Structure formats: C-alpha cells, structure tokens
Amino acid sequence: MIYFEDLAVGDEWTSDEYEVTQAEIIEFAEQYDPQWFHTDPERAAEESIYGSLIAAGFHTAAISTRLFVDCFLSETTTLGGKGIDKLRWHEPVRPGDRLSIQAEILDLDVETDSRGLADIRIETSNQDGEVVFSMIALVMFARKTD
C-alpha cells in the first residue's frame, strides 16, 4: 500500500480509457440531472447549442473519479476526500467519447500525526486529447506509524 510518506510533489498517473455510451448518459441524467440536452438525443441534436446529446457535468466528474480510483487510489491508504478546488468543465462529453485522466500531485501537507493531505490535479481528456474536465482534489492519506 502507498502511504502519505511514499508520495512526492510531481508524481503522476495516467488511466486507461473509458468509452462513454449514450445509454449511460441518459441513465445518469434521468436520475440526477434530467435536463433535455442530457436525456433527449433528437431534441439535443436539433435544438441545443452543443448539436448533440451531452453528458451531465457531474457524470463526467464521476467517470473521472472512477478512473482515478482505478489507476491510483485503489493502491493507497486513502482516507477519503476533503474537498475539490478549481472544478471546471472545459468541453462537452458526447456518446462515444473515450476518456482518460492524468493526475499529478501538486502539494503535500502533514495534517495530523495520522494523516496527510495531497492536492492532486486531475485532468480528463477525450480521444482527441482535448481536456474536457479538470479539478484539484484534496485527498487524505494515512501516514506510516512505527
């Protein structure tokens, strides 16, 4: 397991790709963000400023979080998140987009004797290399004890 002391500013991770489907965009949106440009492909294609169905922003955030867990957090002593800074949606995510994340540790701080806090930049890009989402996650990690 990776502890707080094993981390260094500048450490980076890259995830595998994840393909977003129309069905999951609609399913997520129907439950959590039922706006028509997330749930109605025909209307979105004809009337929206995006020209097609797009994923809800928090759906993109959720996919990004899953990719982050899969490529890094699952191997660590994470104690959970403490917050998010600079959350941004840069480009819409569409059905068929293949997303991947790149994460980098920006800062490390000892919070207590038992945990440290890492500021981790996460950028999500599509198959064309366009950044579609970014945030700085504030993640707590257990510290090594003697």
N, C-alpha and C positions, 0 to 999 in steps of 0.2 A: 504494500500500500504506500501511496505517496502522501507524506505529511507536509505541513506548512514549511518546515525547515528544508525540505527537498526542492522547494520552488525557488526560482530566481527571476528577477525582472528580465524580460526579453524572451523567456521560454515561450514557445509557440506550438500549436497543434492545428492540424487540418483534418477535417472529417471526410468520410466517404460522401457520395452524392445521394440525394433523396429526391425521387420524382413525385411531384405534386399532381394529384388527379382531380378532374372535375368533380367526381363524386365526393371526395373528401372535402373539397372547398365548400360544396353545397351543404354537406352534412354538418360541418363545423359551424357554418354561418346560420343554418336553420336553428341550431341550438343556442349560439352565443352572440351572433351579430347579423340578424335577419334583414339586412338591407338588400334591396333588389339587385344591386350590381355584384353581390356575393351569392345570390340564390337563383337568379333567373337568367340563364345563358343567352336566350334570344333577346330579351329586353336589354341586357347589358351590351350585347353586340350592336344593337340598333340605336340605343339612346345614351349610353354612358360616355363620359369623357375618355374612358380607357379603351373603348372599342371591343371589349370582350369581358367575360366573367373574370373577376379577380379574387384572390384570397383575402380574407379579413386580415387586418394587421396583426391581431393577436394570434391568429392561426400561424402566420409566418414566424412570430415570436416563439410559439410553442414548438414548431418544427426545429427552429434554431436551437432551442433549449435541448430537445431530444438529441440532435446531432452533437451538441457539446457534451452531454452526458455520455454518449456512445464513444466519442473519440478521446475523452479525458476524465471527466468527473467520476465515472464508474470505477476508476482505478485509484481513487484518492480517499482521504479521510474527511471529505466534505461534511460540514455540519449544516449546510443549507445556505440560502442566500440572505443577504441583509438589505439589499436594495438594488436599484438599477438607476444609472445615470445616463444622460445623453441618448435616450431611446429615440431612434429615428427610422422611418420607413422612406427609403430613397426611390424605389421603383416598385410598381405593382408586380405581384406574383400571379402568374397565369397557369391554367391547366397545362401540363406537360413540361413545365419548368423543372429543371434539375438543380437543386440547391445543395450547397456545401458551405461549411463555415471555416473560418480561420480565427483562432483565438490567440491572444498574446497577453502575458502578464505585464501590466503597466506599473504596478506599485504593490508593495508588501508592507504590512504593518502588524506588529505584535499587539493584540488587543488585551489578552489576559495571559496568565501562566498556562492556560489550557488551550487557547486558540489564537489563530492569526487571521488577518483579513487580507484578501487579494483583490485588487482592482484588475479585472480581466476584460479587455476589449474583445468583442465578438462581432465579426463582420460576416454576413451571409451574402453569398454571391450566387447568381444563376449560371447556367451553362455557357453564357456568353461573357462571363467574367464581370458582369455588372453587379455592383453592390446594391442589394435590394433592401437590406436591413442592417442596422448596427445598434449596439448598446455597450455600455460598460457595466458589467455585472460585479457586484460586491459580494464575494463569496467567502464564507468562513471555513477554515480548515483546522482540524485538530493538530495540536503540537505534540512532538515527541516528549514522553515522560521517561524519567530514569527508573 
